[in-house]
C-alpha cells in the first residue's frame, strides 16, 4: 500500500490559487488531491536541471512542485 503524501502549499501558490476562477480552482484542487496519492502521474514532467522539481499542466495552468520524502511542496501556479 502506498503511503499518502502531504501537500504543503507555499504562500505565493496559495495566493495564485485564490485568484483563479472557481471552475479552474476546483480543477487545480482535484489535481492537488491526486498528487497526494501519486506525485508522478503519467504526463508529469521533471524540470531539467532542478533537483526534485516537477511540472503538471491542467487547462492552461501550470503547477510546479517539489517532492521531499513524503511531502509535496506546491511552489507555483501559473
C-alpha positions as a printed NumPy array, in Angstrom:
array([[  0.   ,   0.   ,   0.   ],
       [  1.299,   3.444,  -0.907],
       [  1.729,   5.97 ,   1.87 ],
       [ -0.047,   9.229,   1.006],
       [  1.988,  12.346,   0.541],
       [  1.239,  15.514,   2.48 ],
       [  0.766,  18.704,   0.488],
       [  2.325,  21.953,   1.661],
       [  1.247,  24.995,  -0.341],
       [  3.665,  27.916,  -0.456],
       [  2.053,  31.289,   0.358],
       [  2.638,  32.554,  -3.191],
       [  0.959,  29.478,  -4.698],
       [ -1.982,  29.774,  -2.26 ],
       [ -2.494,  33.382,  -3.335],
       [ -2.338,  32.392,  -7.011],
       [ -4.937,  29.648,  -6.444],
       [ -7.276,  32.136,  -4.731],
       [ -7.119,  34.403,  -7.782],
       [ -8.238,  31.675, -10.216],
       [-11.841,  31.479, -11.436],
       [-13.9  ,  28.973,  -9.361],
       [-14.003,  26.275, -12.056],
       [-10.227,  26.434, -12.59 ],
       [ -9.651,  26.461,  -8.815],
       [-11.697,  23.248,  -8.436],
       [ -9.661,  21.533, -11.178],
       [ -6.404,  22.57 ,  -9.508],
       [ -7.609,  21.289,  -6.12 ],
       [ -8.587,  17.932,  -7.679],
       [ -5.107,  17.674,  -9.184],
       [ -3.512,  18.506,  -5.832],
       [ -5.626,  15.793,  -4.167],
       [ -4.496,  13.289,  -6.818],
       [ -0.84 ,  14.221,  -6.261],
       [ -1.223,  13.089,  -2.626],
       [ -1.636,   9.542,  -3.918],
       [  0.678,   9.62 ,  -6.932],
       [  3.035,  12.618,  -7.208],
       [  4.434,  11.376, -10.524],
       [  1.388,  10.557, -12.687],
       [  1.79 ,   9.897, -16.428],
       [  2.42 ,  13.156, -18.267],
       [  4.18 ,  14.857, -15.369],
       [  7.417,  16.478, -16.457],
       [ 10.546,  16.634, -14.36 ],
       [ 12.091,  20.086, -14.7  ],
       [ 15.537,  19.69 , -16.205],
       [ 18.434,  20.932, -14.102],
       [ 16.298,  21.31 , -10.963],
       [ 16.558,  18.503,  -8.419],
       [ 13.176,  17.149,  -7.404],
       [ 11.082,  19.766,  -9.231],
       [  8.121,  18.623, -11.313],
       [  5.582,  20.364, -13.521],
       [  1.963,  19.423, -14.179],
       [ -0.313,  21.297, -16.591],
       [ -4.103,  21.387, -16.434],
       [ -6.348,  23.688, -18.512],
       [ -3.741,  26.373, -19.185],
       [ -2.484,  26.384, -15.567],
       [  0.88 ,  25.012, -14.611],
       [  1.736,  23.658, -11.172],
       [  5.36 ,  23.484, -10.145],
       [  6.082,  21.355,  -7.127],
       [  8.888,  19.632,  -5.277],
       [  8.769,  16.122,  -3.846],
       [ 10.535,  15.755,  -0.497],
       [ 10.289,  12.32 ,   1.19 ],
       [  6.523,  12.107,   1.947],
       [  5.801,  15.805,   1.432],
       [  4.956,  17.665,  -1.733],
       [  5.632,  21.396,  -1.68 ],
       [  3.488,  23.271,  -4.201],
       [  5.608,  26.246,  -5.206],
       [  3.835,  27.978,  -8.06 ],
       [  0.591,  28.043, -10.011],
       [  0.972,  29.967, -13.237]])
